[in-house]
Amino acid sequence: MSVLKGKRVLLGVSGGIAAYKAVELLRLLTKEDAVVDVIMTPTATHFVGPETFRALSGRPVLIDLFDRAGGEGGSTVVIPHLEPAEAADLAIVAPATANTLAKMALGIADNALVTTLLSVTAPVLAAPAMDSDMWLHPATQANVELLRQRGVHFVGPGTGQLARRNVGPGRMAEPEEIVAKARRILQGRSQSQLLAGRRIVVTAGGTREPLDPVRFISNRSSGKMGFALAQAALDLGAEVDLIAAPTALAPPRGCRCVEVETALQMRREVLERLDASDAVIMAAAVADWRAEEVPEHKVKKGDADRWTITLVKNPDIAAEVGARKKSGQVLVAFAAETERLREHATEKLKKKRADLVVANDVSRTEIGFGADENQVTLFYADGRIEELPQMRKEELALELMQRVGRLLAQGGGA
Ligand SMILES: Cc1cc2nc3c(=O)[nH]c(=O)nc-3n(C[C@H](O)[C@H](O)[C@H](O)COP(=O)(O)O)c2cc1C
């Protein structure tokens, strides 16, 4: 049974060429038995007539907050905008024009759609559609970033043929893709208490290993994946300890965040919490090596041509957690590889006694370190292998934490 069955969906249609695709989107949503309230911006009516949406949804279409029932043309009726806002389980804005996104970011309420969206407490999913220049404009990008930070979900835009016959980013996601994303959001919400009562330790970021008081060696981890995992665990109801090596990110609200610098500090903080935790998610990129000796004062350049540093191995925190974990506890390790993914991931699974290894190919620049998206393959201790599609790190984090929840519900790891 579809998670959309019986759900109230508010479908906002703004004024772009892709408005015709919202008709197909509405058809797919109603096919899954969602109850859809369509709200159009006045501009959207230049592209598609409200009658089409009314006929397909079987419900009135809201365009003008002040229109009278059966008013001119009879295509719109009075519906207090607060009713669909309150009733909505999900709001989808498709297409979302540059203008409507800007209004959403600023909280402008000068038409029925953006006014209603200000009252919506359900998740909001936007499917931007516009010319590449409009999409790539710093104003649009800043608005999208702000909306993302506020929790608005986005799907697309993709790259492809645009209205002006040019090719570039800005093409609205296909209706099937929007429905798939809507399902994932609602699924996430229906499992919102999956990790209630669980205590999850998440490590994030790249450790810094000092060479002297001013220099260090580190790696390219941005911490985005780990922070997204902490947020996802919180969203699913867990108590979260985030052990964070230096990053430029603000920790998610509601978690206990401990900031560390080195692998040794991270090890201490993780092991201290191990007994009390249900799962440990090792998303940090922990340096394998540290300088054997760290001088007390800055090493001067002087006349020397060389500085020889001896590196010694750092402890393998994930392997220690694996060796110490008790039955029922779950260990998730990450494998960032540049070659032979499967071989390294299965080796890691055994060596660290992990229950799940999340492996990604960091040689692909569009995913992995620093990127907003990731594509991973999951290797389970029971031999199962699961390849997930490329998606944003926030979405992937939710998918992963749902799997952790299921592993815990099955009695945890070995
Ligand atoms: C033919 C035509 C096509 C348009 N297509 C788009 C589009 O795809 N995306 C977009 O952001 N704006 C597009 N616009 C501009 C918007 O219609 C305009 O910014 C309008 O103010 C949007 O209003 P709304 O966001 O309230 O619907 C188009 C305009 C015209 C005349």
The ligand as an ORCA input file, in Angstrom:
! r2SCAN-3c Opt
* xyz 0 1
  C       6.294     32.167    -21.313
  C       6.862     32.331    -19.939
  C       7.491     31.272    -19.334
  C       8.029     31.386    -18.042
  N       8.639     30.336    -17.479
  C       9.169     30.456    -16.254
  C       9.805     29.342    -15.625
  O       9.880     28.250    -16.180
  N      10.335     29.519    -14.400
  C      10.276     30.698    -13.742
  O      10.804     30.799    -12.625
  N       9.651     31.771    -14.298
  C       9.111     31.670    -15.525
  N       8.486     32.738    -16.087
  C       8.398     33.990    -15.345
  C       7.308     33.929    -14.296
  O       6.061     33.631    -14.896
  C       7.247     35.236    -13.534
  O       8.463     35.407    -12.806
  C       6.061     35.300    -12.587
  O       6.153     36.487    -11.836
  C       5.976     34.092    -11.661
  O       4.880     34.256    -10.796
  P       4.482     33.164     -9.708
  O       5.761     32.714     -9.061
  O       3.626     33.907     -8.766
  O       3.763     32.098    -10.419
  C       7.922     32.637    -17.362
  C       7.259     33.683    -17.983
  C       6.742     33.566    -19.244
  C       6.027     34.719    -19.865
*
